[in-house]
Amino acid sequence: METFQTTLGQANIASIIIFFCFVAITLGITYWAAKRTKTTSEFYAADRSISGFQNGLALSGDYMSAASFLGIAGMVALKGYDGLIYSIGFLVGWPLVMFLIAEPLRNLGKFTFADVVAFRLRQKPVRVASSIGSLMTIIFYLIAQMVGAGALIQILFGLPYESAVVIVGLVMVMYVLFGGMLATTWVQIIKAVLLLGGATFLVIITLAHFNFNPIELFNQASLKYGDAVLAPGGFVTNPWDAISLGIALILGTAGLPHILMRFFTVPDAKQARKSVFVATGFIGYFYILTFVIGFGAMVLVGHDIITGVDKGGNMAALLLSESVGGQLFLGFIAAVAFATILAVVAGLTLSGASTLSHDLYVSVFKSGKTDEAGEVRVAKIATLCIGALAILLGLVFKGQNVAFTVGLAFAIAASANFPSLVMSILWKKYTTQGAVWSILTGAGLAVILIFFSPTVWVDILHYEEAVFPLKNPALFSMTASFLVGIVVSLLTKEKEAQDKFEDEKLRTYLGIGAE
Amino acid sequence: MSIKQEDVRTILESERFRALVRKRVSVSLTLTIIMLVVYFGFILTIAFNKEFLANKIGEHVTIGLPIGIGVIVFAWLLTGVYTRWANNSYDRSVRELRKQISDM
C-alpha cells in the first residue's frame, strides 16, 4: 500500500458519468412527480401517499449527509474510537423522535411542525416565532451543506467551487419546484439506497483484506497506531462540553424542520411510527459501516496519505474506496457523495419553502384565507427564493470556516423547535406568550452563546480564551427555553388554549380528525 | 368522523380513554428516560472512567467497542420495543375506542 497514489482532485470519468446518470434518473422522476403535484397536500406532503418503509428510507436519506459519511469516517480514520462516540450522539435522537413526537405530530399537524405548536394557541404570534426558529435552523444547515458541496466537488472532480455550488442549487431547485415532496422523497430514497449499498460494498471489499474478520482489522489498526485507537481519547475531556453537545445532537434531531416535515407524507400515525423504526435501523447500520470504513482507511491507506489530501481527514472514505476498489469504485462513491448533498439540500429547501409559504404567507399575512392554487404558487416562489439564497450563501461563505454552523443548527433546533413542540403536545397550561418567548429565548441564546464560545471566539476570531466556556450552547439555551416557556405560561393563563387541549386529545391519541 | 360535542365530552371523561392517555404518556416517558440514561451513562463513563472502556477483552480489542456498537443497537431495539407495544396493545385500544365513538 505504500506506493498508493490517489487520483483525487482530477476529473474522474466514471464519477462524472455516474453522477449524470443519477441526475438524469432523478429529473425523470421529477417529471413523473410533477404531474402528481398540483394541490398543497401534494406539494408539501406527497398527498400522504408514502409508505412507512419508504418514508423510513427517505428519513435516513435526509439524515445521512455527506458530512456524516465523509466526516465521521475521517474522524474514525484519524482518531479511532472517538468517531464512534460522535456518531452515537447522532443516532440516539431517533428513539426520542419516536417516543415523544412522531405520532402526535402526524395526528395534529398538516404540513409543518408549526401547525402543531400553533394548534391551540393564537396563530399569528406563534407562527412568526416558530418560523424564526425553523428558518434559522434551515439556513445554518444550508450554509454547511453548500460550502461542503463546493469544497467536496473541487477535490472530487477538479471542478471549480462556484460551478459546483450553482449546479447543486439549480438541480435541487428543479426537484422541489416541479416535483414537490413526491420527487424530493424519491430522490432521498434513491440516494439512501445508493449510499447504504455503496458503503456495504466498501465494507465487504475492505474486510476481504482481513479474512472477513473485523477483529483482525481492529488488531491491525492497533498494531499500526497503538492501542489508544480502540479506546476513548481526547473527544470527551470536559464532561459539560460532552453533555451539552449530546443534548444538541439528540434534541436537535427531534427539532429539525426538514426531518419533522417527513412525518406528514405518510397516511397515519402507525406508518409514522414504522418510518422511525426503519430509519433508526438504517442510520444505525450506516454508522456501524462508517466505523469499519474509518478503520479500514486507517490500516489500508494510513494517516499520512489521508492528512496529505485533507487535513481534517474528510477524504478517508474516498481514499479507501480507491485503494480497495479502484478508480471505478472511487467514481461511484464520489458520485454518491455528491448526490447525497443534492438530496439533503433539496429536503432543506422544501422545508424552508413550506415555512415561508404555509406558516408565514398563508397563516400570518393572509390569515389562513387563500385558495389551493394560490398557496402552491407562493410555495413555488418561496422555493426559488430559498434556492437563490442557498447558492448565494455557498458563494459568500467560500473558503470560510463554517464547521460551527451544523452545531449551531442543531443547537437552535434543540433550543427553539424541540421545547415548543414538546410543551405544546404534552403540557395543558402552555400559552401563546409562553411559546413565543420560549422559542425566541432558545434561538437567541443559541446564537449569542455560540458567538462567544470557543467554536467562534477562539477558532474563527482567534481570541485567546472564550467568554462562554462550552463549545455547544444547547445545555444552557435548551434549559433556558424550557424555563422561560414554563414561567411565562404560568404568568399568562390562556383558558381557551387549555379547553382546546382537552378537545385535541381525541386527535392526538386516537387520530380522529387527523388530516 | 363528525361527533357531537357532548359525545366528545363523554369519551374524554371516560375511564377507558383516560387510562389510554396515561399509559401512552408513561410508556413514552419511560422509554425516553431509559434512552437518555443509557446515552448519558455512556458519555459520563467516557468522561470519568476512560480506563474502564480501554480494558481489553481480546488481544487488542477493548470492551469499549462492543459497548459503543451496543448503544447503537440498543437504541434501535428500543424503537422496536415501542413499535411492538404500539402496534399491538395501543392500536387495539385506539380501534376499540374509535368503534365506540362511531357507534354513538
Contacts between the chains, C-beta under 8 A, distances in Angstrom:
chain1	res1	chain2	res2	distance
A	81	B	62	7.8
A	81	B	64	6.0
A	81	B	65	7.5
A	81	B	68	7.1
A	84	B	68	4.6
A	84	B	69	7.6
A	85	B	43	7.5
A	85	B	46	6.5
A	85	B	68	7.0
A	87	B	72	7.7
A	88	B	39	7.2
A	88	B	42	7.0
A	88	B	68	6.4
A	88	B	71	5.2
A	88	B	72	6.1
A	89	B	39	7.7
A	91	B	72	5.6
A	91	B	75	5.6
A	92	B	35	6.0
A	92	B	38	7.9
A	92	B	39	4.7
A	92	B	71	7.2
A	92	B	75	5.0
A	94	B	75	6.7
A	94	B	79	6.8
A	95	B	31	6.9
A	95	B	32	7.7
A	95	B	35	4.8
A	95	B	75	5.2
A	95	B	78	5.1
A	95	B	79	5.1
A	95	B	82	7.6
A	96	B	32	5.8
A	96	B	35	6.4
A	98	B	79	5.2
A	98	B	82	5.9
A	98	B	83	7.8
A	99	B	27	7.7
A	99	B	28	4.4
A	99	B	29	7.8
A	99	B	31	4.8
A	99	B	32	4.9
A	99	B	35	7.7
A	99	B	82	6.1
A	100	B	28	5.8
A	100	B	32	6.1
A	103	B	86	7.8
A	215	B	58	6.3
A	215	B	61	5.8
A	218	B	60	6.2
A	218	B	61	5.3
A	218	B	65	6.9
A	219	B	58	7.8
A	219	B	59	5.8
A	219	B	60	4.8
A	219	B	61	7.2
A	222	B	60	3.8
A	223	B	60	7.4
A	227	B	54	7.5
A	227	B	56	7.9
A	227	B	60	6.1
A	227	B	62	7.7
A	230	B	54	7.7
A	230	B	60	6.1
A	230	B	61	6.5
A	230	B	62	4.7
A	230	B	64	6.9
A	230	B	65	6.4
A	231	B	50	6.7
A	231	B	53	5.7
A	231	B	54	3.6
A	231	B	62	5.0
A	231	B	64	5.4
A	232	B	46	4.5
A	232	B	50	5.0
A	232	B	53	5.5
A	232	B	54	7.3
A	232	B	64	6.3
A	235	B	46	7.6
A	236	B	43	6.4
A	236	B	46	4.5
A	236	B	47	5.0
A	237	B	47	7.9
A	238	B	47	7.8
A	239	B	43	7.6
A	239	B	44	6.3
A	239	B	47	3.7
A	239	B	48	6.9
A	242	B	43	5.0
A	242	B	46	7.2
A	242	B	47	5.8
A	243	B	40	6.7
A	243	B	43	6.7
A	243	B	44	8.0
A	246	B	39	6.6
A	246	B	40	6.5
A	246	B	43	5.6
A	250	B	36	7.7
A	250	B	39	7.0
A	270	B	86	7.7
A	270	B	87	7.0
A	270	B	91	6.5
A	273	B	82	7.5
A	273	B	83	5.7
A	273	B	86	5.7
A	273	B	87	7.7
A	274	B	83	6.8
A	276	B	79	6.0
A	277	B	76	8.0
A	277	B	79	4.8
A	277	B	80	6.3
A	277	B	83	4.8
A	280	B	75	6.4
A	280	B	76	5.0
A	280	B	79	4.8
A	281	B	76	5.3
A	281	B	79	7.9
A	284	B	72	4.5
A	284	B	73	6.8
A	284	B	75	6.5
A	284	B	76	4.8
A	287	B	72	6.1
A	288	B	69	6.1
A	288	B	72	6.3
A	291	B	69	7.6
A	426	B	25	7.3
A	502	B	12	5.9
A	503	B	8	6.5
A	503	B	12	7.6
A	505	B	12	6.2
A	505	B	17	7.8
A	505	B	21	6.5
A	506	B	8	6.4
A	506	B	11	6.6
A	506	B	12	7.0
A	509	B	17	7.7
A	509	B	20	6.3
A	509	B	21	5.6
A	509	B	24	6.2
A	509	B	94	7.3
A	510	B	94	5.4
A	510	B	97	5.9
A	510	B	98	5.8
A	510	B	101	7.9
A	511	B	94	7.1
A	512	B	1	5.5
A	512	B	3	7.6
A	512	B	98	6.8
A	512	B	101	7.0
A	513	B	1	7.1
